[in-house]
């Protein structure tokens, strides 16, 4: 993508960031383009959607953990608890 300020090609960058959502803070990876001449950051609709998906993923993981359907141990997710939860709570069945 070319910078709207300088007209030069920009680098696609990622960096750790924090976002607040409904009173909680989530660690996410933020994607953006950097104009190296002006040091301005820009996003596209696609990058905005990707950034929101990153937040959405963190919110879902937090919700599953709060419900006891997910165990996170040393940064690793134990998906077996999801299957146990499905059997126990019959998720998706009425």
KEZA-511444 format. One record per atom (N, C-alpha, C, O): x, y, z; residue number from 1; residue in three letters; atom name. Coordinates in nm, 3 decimals, padded with zeros to 5 digits. Layout:
// residues N
PT       X       Y       Z resi resn name
PT       X       Y       Z  NUM  ALA   CA
...
//
This chain:
// residues 94
PT       X       Y       Z resi resn name
PT  00.085 -00.118  00.000    1  UNK    N
PT  00.000  00.000  00.000    1  UNK   CA
PT  00.090  00.124  00.000    1  UNK    C
PT  00.192  00.129  00.068    1  UNK    O
PT  00.049  00.223 -00.077    2  UNK    N
PT  00.125  00.348 -00.083    2  UNK   CA
PT  00.071  00.448  00.019    2  UNK    C
PT -00.049  00.456  00.042    2  UNK    O
PT  00.163  00.522  00.077    3  UNK    N
PT  00.126  00.623  00.176    3  UNK   CA
PT  00.046  00.735  00.111    3  UNK    C
PT  00.086  00.787  00.006    3  UNK    O
PT -00.066  00.774  00.171    4  UNK    N
PT -00.140  00.888  00.117    4  UNK   CA
PT -00.068  01.021  00.139    4  UNK    C
PT -00.102  01.122  00.078    4  UNK    O
PT  00.033  01.021  00.227    5  UNK    N
PT  00.108  01.144  00.255    5  UNK   CA
PT  00.231  01.159  00.168    5  UNK    C
PT  00.258  01.268  00.116    5  UNK    O
PT  00.307  01.050  00.152    6  UNK    N
PT  00.433  01.060  00.078    6  UNK   CA
PT  00.427  00.995 -00.060    6  UNK    C
PT  00.510  01.023 -00.146    6  UNK    O
PT  00.329  00.908 -00.081    7  UNK    N
PT  00.318  00.837 -00.209    7  UNK   CA
PT  00.413  00.719 -00.219    7  UNK    C
PT  00.416  00.651 -00.322    7  UNK    O
PT  00.491  00.692 -00.116    8  UNK    N
PT  00.586  00.580 -00.117    8  UNK   CA
PT  00.521  00.455 -00.056    8  UNK    C
PT  00.427  00.463  00.023    8  UNK    O
PT  00.576  00.341 -00.097    9  UNK    N
PT  00.527  00.213 -00.045    9  UNK   CA
PT  00.551  00.205  00.106    9  UNK    C
PT  00.656  00.246  00.155    9  UNK    O
PT  00.453  00.151  00.179   10  UNK    N
PT  00.463  00.140  00.324   10  UNK   CA
PT  00.486 -00.005  00.365   10  UNK    C
PT  00.451 -00.097  00.292   10  UNK    O
PT  00.545 -00.023  00.484   11  UNK    N
PT  00.568 -00.156  00.539   11  UNK   CA
PT  00.446 -00.201  00.619   11  UNK    C
PT  00.384 -00.122  00.690   11  UNK    O
PT  00.413 -00.330  00.605   12  UNK    N
PT  00.309 -00.389  00.689   12  UNK   CA
PT  00.374 -00.427  00.821   12  UNK    C
PT  00.473 -00.500  00.824   12  UNK    O
PT  00.319 -00.376  00.931   13  UNK    N
PT  00.378 -00.396  01.062   13  UNK   CA
PT  00.278 -00.464  01.155   13  UNK    C
PT  00.157 -00.456  01.136   13  UNK    O
PT  00.332 -00.532  01.256   14  UNK    N
PT  00.250 -00.587  01.364   14  UNK   CA
PT  00.321 -00.558  01.495   14  UNK    C
PT  00.444 -00.555  01.502   14  UNK    O
PT  00.242 -00.536  01.599   15  UNK    N
PT  00.299 -00.514  01.730   15  UNK   CA
PT  00.197 -00.553  01.837   15  UNK    C
PT  00.076 -00.542  01.816   15  UNK    O
PT  00.246 -00.598  01.952   16  UNK    N
PT  00.155 -00.628  02.062   16  UNK   CA
PT  00.087 -00.500  02.109   16  UNK    C
PT  00.148 -00.392  02.112   16  UNK    O
PT -00.038 -00.513  02.145   17  UNK    N
PT -00.114 -00.398  02.190   17  UNK   CA
PT -00.217 -00.445  02.293   17  UNK    C
PT -00.240 -00.565  02.308   17  UNK    O
PT -00.278 -00.352  02.363   18  UNK    N
PT -00.387 -00.385  02.453   18  UNK   CA
PT -00.510 -00.305  02.413   18  UNK    C
PT -00.501 -00.189  02.373   18  UNK    O
PT -00.625 -00.371  02.424   19  UNK    N
PT -00.752 -00.306  02.394   19  UNK   CA
PT -00.846 -00.331  02.511   19  UNK    C
PT -00.847 -00.439  02.569   19  UNK    O
PT -00.924 -00.230  02.545   20  UNK    N
PT -01.026 -00.243  02.649   20  UNK   CA
PT -01.160 -00.273  02.583   20  UNK    C
PT -01.199 -00.208  02.486   20  UNK    O
PT -01.230 -00.373  02.639   21  UNK    N
PT -01.362 -00.409  02.588   21  UNK   CA
PT -01.448 -00.451  02.706   21  UNK    C
PT -01.415 -00.545  02.778   21  UNK    O
PT -01.557 -00.380  02.726   22  UNK    N
PT -01.651 -00.407  02.836   22  UNK   CA
PT -01.581 -00.417  02.971   22  UNK    C
PT -01.607 -00.507  03.050   22  UNK    O
PT -01.492 -00.323  02.996   23  UNK    N
PT -01.426 -00.315  03.125   23  UNK   CA
PT -01.308 -00.410  03.146   23  UNK    C
PT -01.249 -00.412  03.253   23  UNK    O
PT -01.274 -00.487  03.044   24  UNK    N
PT -01.160 -00.577  03.055   24  UNK   CA
PT -01.054 -00.537  02.953   24  UNK    C
PT -01.085 -00.481  02.848   24  UNK    O
PT -00.930 -00.568  02.985   25  UNK    N
PT -00.819 -00.538  02.896   25  UNK   CA
PT -00.771 -00.668  02.833   25  UNK    C
PT -00.749 -00.767  02.903   25  UNK    O
PT -00.754 -00.666  02.701   26  UNK    N
PT -00.711 -00.784  02.627   26  UNK   CA
PT -00.580 -00.755  02.552   26  UNK    C
PT -00.562 -00.646  02.498   26  UNK    O
PT -00.492 -00.854  02.550   27  UNK    N
PT -00.367 -00.844  02.475   27  UNK   CA
PT -00.393 -00.896  02.334   27  UNK    C
PT -00.438 -01.009  02.315   27  UNK    O
PT -00.364 -00.812  02.235   28  UNK    N
PT -00.387 -00.848  02.096   28  UNK   CA
PT -00.264 -00.811  02.012   28  UNK    C
PT -00.175 -00.741  02.059   28  UNK    O
PT -00.262 -00.859  01.890   29  UNK    N
PT -00.161 -00.819  01.792   29  UNK   CA
PT -00.227 -00.718  01.698   29  UNK    C
PT -00.328 -00.749  01.635   29  UNK    O
PT -00.169 -00.599  01.690   30  UNK    N
PT -00.224 -00.490  01.607   30  UNK   CA
PT -00.149 -00.487  01.473   30  UNK    C
PT -00.026 -00.485  01.469   30  UNK    O
PT -00.226 -00.485  01.363   31  UNK    N
PT -00.169 -00.482  01.227   31  UNK   CA
PT -00.193 -00.344  01.165   31  UNK    C
PT -00.303 -00.288  01.177   31  UNK    O
PT -00.091 -00.291  01.100   32  UNK    N
PT -00.104 -00.159  01.038   32  UNK   CA
PT  00.007 -00.139  00.935   32  UNK    C
PT  00.105 -00.214  00.932   32  UNK    O
PT -00.011 -00.037  00.853   33  UNK    N
PT  00.094  00.004  00.759   33  UNK   CA
PT  00.166  00.124  00.819   33  UNK    C
PT  00.103  00.212  00.879   33  UNK    O
PT  00.298  00.129  00.802   34  UNK    N
PT  00.377  00.239  00.855   34  UNK   CA
PT  00.442  00.316  00.741   34  UNK    C
PT  00.514  00.260  00.658   34  UNK    O
PT  00.416  00.447  00.738   35  UNK    N
PT  00.485  00.536  00.645   35  UNK   CA
PT  00.615  00.575  00.714   35  UNK    C
PT  00.614  00.646  00.815   35  UNK    O
PT  00.726  00.529  00.661   36  UNK    N
PT  00.856  00.552  00.726   36  UNK   CA
PT  00.902  00.698  00.719   36  UNK    C
PT  00.981  00.742  00.802   36  UNK    O
PT  00.853  00.773  00.621   37  UNK    N
PT  00.893  00.914  00.610   37  UNK   CA
PT  00.822  01.002  00.713   37  UNK    C
PT  00.882  01.095  00.768   37  UNK    O
PT  00.695  00.973  00.739   38  UNK    N
PT  00.618  01.057  00.831   38  UNK   CA
PT  00.593  00.990  00.966   38  UNK    C
PT  00.546  01.054  01.060   38  UNK    O
PT  00.625  00.861  00.976   39  UNK    N
PT  00.601  00.780  01.095   39  UNK   CA
PT  00.452  00.770  01.132   39  UNK    C
PT  00.418  00.746  01.247   39  UNK    O
PT  00.364  00.788  01.032   40  UNK    N
PT  00.220  00.775  01.051   40  UNK   CA
PT  00.178  00.631  01.028   40  UNK    C
PT  00.236  00.561  00.945   40  UNK    O
PT  00.075  00.588  01.102   41  UNK    N
PT  00.020  00.453  01.086   41  UNK   CA
PT -00.112  00.461  01.011   41  UNK    C
PT -00.192  00.552  01.033   41  UNK    O
PT -00.135  00.363  00.922   42  UNK    N
PT -00.257  00.357  00.844   42  UNK   CA
PT -00.310  00.214  00.844   42  UNK    C
PT -00.233  00.118  00.854   42  UNK    O
PT -00.441  00.200  00.832   43  UNK    N
PT -00.500  00.069  00.815   43  UNK   CA
PT -00.595  00.071  00.696   43  UNK    C
PT -00.637  00.176  00.649   43  UNK    O
PT -00.626 -00.048  00.649   44  UNK    N
PT -00.728 -00.065  00.546   44  UNK   CA
PT -00.849 -00.129  00.613   44  UNK    C
PT -00.842 -00.168  00.730   44  UNK    O
PT -00.956 -00.139  00.541   45  UNK    N
PT -01.075 -00.207  00.594   45  UNK   CA
PT -01.040 -00.350  00.632   45  UNK    C
PT -01.085 -00.400  00.735   45  UNK    O
PT -00.960 -00.416  00.549   46  UNK    N
PT -00.921 -00.555  00.576   46  UNK   CA
PT -00.839 -00.566  00.703   46  UNK    C
PT -00.859 -00.658  00.783   46  UNK    O
PT -00.745 -00.473  00.724   47  UNK    N
PT -00.665 -00.476  00.847   47  UNK   CA
PT -00.751 -00.443  00.969   47  UNK    C
PT -00.731 -00.501  01.076   47  UNK    O
PT -00.845 -00.351  00.954   48  UNK    N
PT -00.937 -00.320  01.065   48  UNK   CA
PT -01.016 -00.445  01.104   48  UNK    C
PT -01.034 -00.473  01.223   48  UNK    O
PT -01.065 -00.518  01.003   49  UNK    N
PT -01.140 -00.641  01.030   49  UNK   CA
PT -01.052 -00.745  01.097   49  UNK    C
PT -01.096 -00.815  01.189   49  UNK    O
PT -00.928 -00.757  01.052   50  UNK    N
PT -00.834 -00.852  01.111   50  UNK   CA
PT -00.805 -00.814  01.258   50  UNK    C
PT -00.798 -00.902  01.344   50  UNK    O
PT -00.789 -00.686  01.284   51  UNK    N
PT -00.765 -00.640  01.421   51  UNK   CA
PT -00.886 -00.668  01.511   51  UNK    C
PT -00.869 -00.705  01.627   51  UNK    O
PT -01.007 -00.649  01.458   52  UNK    N
PT -01.127 -00.678  01.536   52  UNK   CA
PT -01.144 -00.828  01.558   52  UNK    C
PT -01.190 -00.870  01.664   52  UNK    O
PT -01.106 -00.909  01.460   53  UNK    N
PT -01.112 -01.055  01.477   53  UNK   CA
PT -01.016 -01.099  01.586   53  UNK    C
PT -01.046 -01.191  01.662   53  UNK    O
PT -00.902 -01.035  01.593   54  UNK    N
PT -00.804 -01.066  01.698   54  UNK   CA
PT -00.865 -01.039  01.837   54  UNK    C
PT -00.851 -01.121  01.928   54  UNK    O
PT -00.931 -00.925  01.853   55  UNK    N
PT -00.997 -00.892  01.979   55  UNK   CA
PT -01.110 -00.991  02.006   55  UNK    C
PT -01.125 -01.039  02.118   55  UNK    O
PT -01.190 -01.021  01.905   56  UNK    N
PT -01.301 -01.114  01.919   56  UNK   CA
PT -01.254 -01.251  01.966   56  UNK    C
PT -01.318 -01.313  02.051   56  UNK    O
PT -01.142 -01.298  01.912   57  UNK    N
PT -01.085 -01.427  01.953   57  UNK   CA
PT -01.048 -01.425  02.101   57  UNK    C
PT -01.076 -01.521  02.172   57  UNK    O
PT -00.987 -01.317  02.146   58  UNK    N
PT -00.947 -01.306  02.287   58  UNK   CA
PT -01.068 -01.300  02.379   58  UNK    C
PT -01.067 -01.360  02.487   58  UNK    O
PT -01.173 -01.228  02.338   59  UNK    N
PT -01.295 -01.218  02.417   59  UNK   CA
PT -01.360 -01.356  02.429   59  UNK    C
PT -01.406 -01.393  02.537   59  UNK    O
PT -01.365 -01.431  02.319   60  UNK    N
PT -01.424 -01.566  02.321   60  UNK   CA
PT -01.346 -01.659  02.412   60  UNK    C
PT -01.404 -01.735  02.490   60  UNK    O
PT -01.213 -01.654  02.403   61  UNK    N
PT -01.131 -01.739  02.490   61  UNK   CA
PT -01.153 -01.704  02.636   61  UNK    C
PT -01.159 -01.793  02.721   61  UNK    O
PT -01.165 -01.576  02.667   62  UNK    N
PT -01.190 -01.532  02.803   62  UNK   CA
PT -01.325 -01.583  02.852   62  UNK    C
PT -01.338 -01.628  02.966   62  UNK    O
PT -01.427 -01.575  02.766   63  UNK    N
PT -01.560 -01.622  02.801   63  UNK   CA
PT -01.560 -01.772  02.829   63  UNK    C
PT -01.617 -01.817  02.928   63  UNK    O
PT -01.495 -01.850  02.742   64  UNK    N
PT -01.488 -01.994  02.761   64  UNK   CA
PT -01.416 -02.030  02.891   64  UNK    C
PT -01.455 -02.124  02.961   64  UNK    O
PT -01.311 -01.956  02.921   65  UNK    N
PT -01.237 -01.981  03.044   65  UNK   CA
PT -01.323 -01.949  03.167   65  UNK    C
PT -01.322 -02.024  03.265   65  UNK    O
PT -01.396 -01.838  03.162   66  UNK    N
PT -01.483 -01.801  03.273   66  UNK   CA
PT -01.593 -01.903  03.297   66  UNK    C
PT -01.634 -01.925  03.411   66  UNK    O
PT -01.642 -01.966  03.190   67  UNK    N
PT -01.748 -02.066  03.200   67  UNK   CA
PT -01.695 -02.202  03.243   67  UNK    C
PT -01.772 -02.295  03.267   67  UNK    O
PT -01.563 -02.214  03.253   68  UNK    N
PT -01.504 -02.341  03.292   68  UNK   CA
PT -01.494 -02.440  03.178   68  UNK    C
PT -01.471 -02.559  03.200   68  UNK    O
PT -01.510 -02.391  03.055   69  UNK    N
PT -01.504 -02.479  02.938   69  UNK   CA
PT -01.365 -02.481  02.875   69  UNK    C
PT -01.342 -02.551  02.776   69  UNK    O
PT -01.274 -02.405  02.932   70  UNK    N
PT -01.141 -02.393  02.873   70  UNK   CA
PT -01.039 -02.377  02.984   70  UNK    C
PT -01.058 -02.299  03.077   70  UNK    O
PT -00.933 -02.452  02.974   71  UNK    N
PT -00.823 -02.438  03.070   71  UNK   CA
PT -00.702 -02.386  02.996   71  UNK    C
PT -00.662 -02.441  02.894   71  UNK    O
PT -00.644 -02.280  03.047   72  UNK    N
PT -00.522 -02.227  02.989   72  UNK   CA
PT -00.412 -02.247  03.091   72  UNK    C
PT -00.417 -02.191  03.201   72  UNK    O
PT -00.311 -02.326  03.054   73  UNK    N
PT -00.200 -02.357  03.143   73  UNK   CA
PT -00.070 -02.317  03.075   73  UNK    C
PT -00.033 -02.374  02.973   73  UNK    O
PT -00.003 -02.219  03.130   74  UNK    N
PT  00.124 -02.170  03.076   74  UNK   CA
PT  00.110 -02.128  02.930   74  UNK    C
PT  00.198 -02.156  02.848   74  UNK    O
PT  00.001 -02.060  02.898   75  UNK    N
PT -00.019 -02.009  02.763   75  UNK   CA
PT -00.067 -02.112  02.663   75  UNK    C
PT -00.083 -02.080  02.545   75  UNK    O
PT -00.091 -02.237  02.707   76  UNK    N
PT -00.139 -02.342  02.618   76  UNK   CA
PT -00.284 -02.371  02.649   76  UNK    C
PT -00.324 -02.374  02.766   76  UNK    O
PT -00.363 -02.393  02.546   77  UNK    N
PT -00.504 -02.418  02.562   77  UNK   CA
PT -00.530 -02.568  02.561   77  UNK    C
PT -00.484 -02.639  02.471   77  UNK    O
PT -00.602 -02.616  02.661   78  UNK    N
PT -00.640 -02.756  02.668   78  UNK   CA
PT -00.779 -02.770  02.606   78  UNK    C
PT -00.879 -02.745  02.672   78  UNK    O
PT -00.784 -02.811  02.478   79  UNK    N
PT -00.913 -02.819  02.411   79  UNK   CA
PT -00.995 -02.938  02.457   79  UNK    C
PT -01.114 -02.945  02.427   79  UNK    O
PT -00.935 -03.029  02.529   80  UNK    N
PT -01.012 -03.143  02.581   80  UNK   CA
PT -01.125 -03.093  02.670   80  UNK    C
PT -01.231 -03.156  02.676   80  UNK    O
PT -01.104 -02.982  02.739   81  UNK    N
PT -01.210 -02.930  02.826   81  UNK   CA
PT -01.329 -02.884  02.744   81  UNK    C
PT -01.442 -02.884  02.793   81  UNK    O
PT -01.307 -02.844  02.618   82  UNK    N
PT -01.420 -02.808  02.533   82  UNK   CA
PT -01.505 -02.930  02.503   82  UNK    C
PT -01.628 -02.922  02.506   82  UNK    O
PT -01.441 -03.043  02.475   83  UNK    N
PT -01.515 -03.166  02.447   83  UNK   CA
PT -01.585 -03.216  02.572   83  UNK    C
PT -01.699 -03.262  02.565   83  UNK    O
PT -01.519 -03.206  02.685   84  UNK    N
PT -01.583 -03.244  02.810   84  UNK   CA
PT -01.704 -03.155  02.835   84  UNK    C
PT -01.810 -03.202  02.876   84  UNK    O
PT -01.687 -03.027  02.810   85  UNK    N
PT -01.797 -02.933  02.829   85  UNK   CA
PT -01.913 -02.964  02.736   85  UNK    C
PT -02.029 -02.949  02.776   85  UNK    O
PT -01.884 -03.005  02.615   86  UNK    N
PT -01.990 -03.037  02.519   86  UNK   CA
PT -02.074 -03.153  02.570   86  UNK    C
PT -02.196 -03.152  02.561   86  UNK    O
PT -02.006 -03.253  02.623   87  UNK    N
PT -02.077 -03.369  02.677   87  UNK   CA
PT -02.153 -03.329  02.803   87  UNK    C
PT -02.270 -03.365  02.821   87  UNK    O
PT -02.088 -03.256  02.887   88  UNK    N
PT -02.147 -03.221  03.016   88  UNK   CA
PT -02.264 -03.126  03.000   88  UNK    C
PT -02.368 -03.144  03.063   88  UNK    O
PT -02.246 -03.022  02.916   89  UNK    N
PT -02.348 -02.920  02.905   89  UNK   CA
PT -02.435 -02.934  02.781   89  UNK    C
PT -02.532 -02.860  02.764   89  UNK    O
PT -02.401 -03.029  02.693   90  UNK    N
PT -02.475 -03.052  02.570   90  UNK   CA
PT -02.490 -02.923  02.489   90  UNK    C
PT -02.601 -02.883  02.455   90  UNK    O
PT -02.378 -02.859  02.461   91  UNK    N
PT -02.377 -02.735  02.384   91  UNK   CA
PT -02.434 -02.762  02.246   91  UNK    C
PT -02.395 -02.858  02.180   91  UNK    O
PT -02.524 -02.678  02.203   92  UNK    N
PT -02.583 -02.690  02.071   92  UNK   CA
PT -02.711 -02.773  02.069   92  UNK    C
PT -02.782 -02.772  01.969   92  UNK    O
PT -02.742 -02.843  02.178   93  UNK    N
PT -02.865 -02.922  02.186   93  UNK   CA
PT -02.967 -02.845  02.267   93  UNK    C
PT -02.932 -02.768  02.356   93  UNK    O
PT -03.092 -02.867  02.237   94  UNK    N
PT -03.200 -02.799  02.309   94  UNK   CA
PT -03.262 -02.891  02.410   94  UNK    C
PT -03.355 -02.851  02.481   94  UNK    O
//
